[in-house]
Amino acid sequence: MHPLTEYIQQQFGMHYTQDESYYILDAEPGAVVYLGTQTGTRPEAMMDDLRQAARGEKPFDDARFVNQIPAKKHDHFLIPAGTVHCSGAGTMVLEISATPYIFTFKLWDWGPPGS
């Protein structure tokens, strides 16, 4: 997830936006893009589950919190700053960013630390 422009300005004194897009160069059948949180997601519940997963206590249930959007070749997804996102397995993605790739908050990296 990339921070909002206001956060970057307050924390780093820079006037960047980290909006980006995904252009799907290729996708296997059943491929998805993870984009945005599910309606009704409570941020504190998601963060609790992320912390437990990071400690190896349980797997992170991404389907509970994050939308899975079907993806096929030549699809284009606009991703505003502040949006949880990830390309899914079986996708080849061209990531187009509005700025250098310098502000990213990794919430989860699909496995416990060191895996």
C-alpha positions as CSV (number, residue, x, y, z in Angstrom):
1,M,0.0,0.0,0.0
2,H,1.3,3.4,-0.8
3,P,0.6,6.3,1.5
4,L,-1.7,9.3,0.8
5,T,-0.1,12.5,-0.5
6,E,-0.9,14.2,2.8
7,Y,1.0,11.6,4.8
8,I,4.1,12.0,2.5
9,Q,3.9,15.7,2.8
10,Q,3.6,15.6,6.6
11,Q,6.2,12.9,7.3
12,F,8.8,13.6,4.6
13,G,8.1,17.2,3.3
14,M,7.7,15.9,-0.2
15,H,4.8,16.6,-2.6
16,Y,4.5,13.2,-4.2
17,T,1.5,11.1,-5.0
18,Q,2.0,7.3,-5.2
19,D,-1.0,6.5,-7.5
20,E,-0.3,3.7,-9.8
21,S,-1.9,1.2,-12.2
22,Y,-1.5,-2.4,-13.1
23,Y,-1.7,-3.4,-16.8
24,I,-2.1,-7.2,-17.1
25,L,0.4,-8.4,-19.7
26,D,-0.6,-12.0,-19.2
27,A,-2.8,-14.0,-16.9
28,E,-3.5,-17.7,-16.3
29,P,-7.1,-18.9,-16.0
30,G,-8.5,-18.0,-12.6
31,A,-6.0,-15.2,-11.9
32,V,-6.9,-12.4,-9.7
33,V,-5.7,-9.0,-8.5
34,Y,-6.1,-8.1,-4.9
35,L,-7.5,-4.6,-4.7
36,G,-9.0,-2.6,-1.8
37,T,-10.6,-3.9,1.4
38,Q,-13.9,-5.7,1.6
39,T,-16.9,-3.6,2.5
40,G,-17.3,-3.5,6.3
41,T,-13.7,-4.4,7.0
42,R,-12.7,-3.1,10.4
43,P,-9.1,-1.8,10.1
44,E,-8.3,-2.9,13.7
45,A,-9.5,-6.5,13.0
46,M,-7.4,-6.7,9.9
47,M,-4.3,-5.3,11.7
48,D,-4.8,-7.8,14.5
49,D,-4.9,-10.7,12.0
50,L,-1.8,-9.3,10.2
51,R,0.1,-9.2,13.5
52,Q,-0.9,-12.7,14.4
53,A,0.2,-14.0,11.0
54,A,3.5,-12.1,11.2
55,R,4.2,-13.9,14.5
56,G,3.4,-17.2,12.8
57,E,0.3,-17.8,15.0
58,K,-2.1,-18.3,12.1
59,P,-2.2,-17.7,8.3
60,F,-3.6,-14.4,7.2
61,D,-7.1,-14.8,5.7
62,D,-6.7,-12.4,2.8
63,A,-10.2,-13.4,1.4
64,R,-11.8,-12.1,4.6
65,F,-10.3,-8.6,4.2
66,V,-9.2,-7.9,0.6
67,N,-11.2,-7.9,-2.6
68,Q,-10.1,-10.4,-5.2
69,I,-10.9,-9.1,-8.7
70,P,-10.7,-11.5,-11.7
71,A,-7.9,-10.5,-14.0
72,K,-7.3,-11.4,-17.7
73,K,-4.8,-10.3,-20.3
74,H,-5.0,-6.6,-21.2
75,D,-7.0,-5.6,-18.1
76,H,-6.0,-2.3,-16.6
77,F,-6.5,-1.5,-12.9
78,L,-6.2,2.0,-11.5
79,I,-4.9,2.0,-7.9
80,P,-5.1,5.2,-5.9
81,A,-2.7,5.9,-3.1
82,G,-4.0,4.4,0.2
83,T,-5.4,1.3,-1.5
84,V,-4.4,-2.1,-0.4
85,H,-3.3,-4.0,-3.5
86,C,-1.3,-6.9,-4.8
87,S,-1.0,-8.8,-8.1
88,G,-2.1,-12.4,-7.7
89,A,-0.5,-15.7,-8.7
90,G,-0.5,-16.4,-12.4
91,T,-0.4,-12.7,-13.4
92,M,2.3,-10.9,-15.3
93,V,1.9,-7.2,-14.4
94,L,3.3,-4.0,-15.8
95,E,3.2,-1.7,-12.8
96,I,2.9,2.0,-13.8
97,S,3.6,4.5,-11.0
98,A,3.1,8.2,-10.9
99,T,6.4,8.6,-9.0
100,P,9.6,6.7,-8.2
101,Y,8.9,3.6,-6.2
102,I,10.0,5.0,-2.8
103,F,7.0,4.9,-0.5
104,T,5.5,1.5,0.2
105,F,4.0,0.0,3.3
106,K,4.1,-3.8,3.2
107,L,1.3,-5.2,5.3
108,W,1.8,-8.8,4.4
109,D,4.2,-10.7,2.1
110,W,2.4,-14.0,1.8
111,G,4.2,-15.9,4.5
112,P,5.8,-15.7,7.9
113,P,9.1,-13.8,8.2
114,G,12.0,-15.8,6.8
115,S,9.8,-18.1,4.6
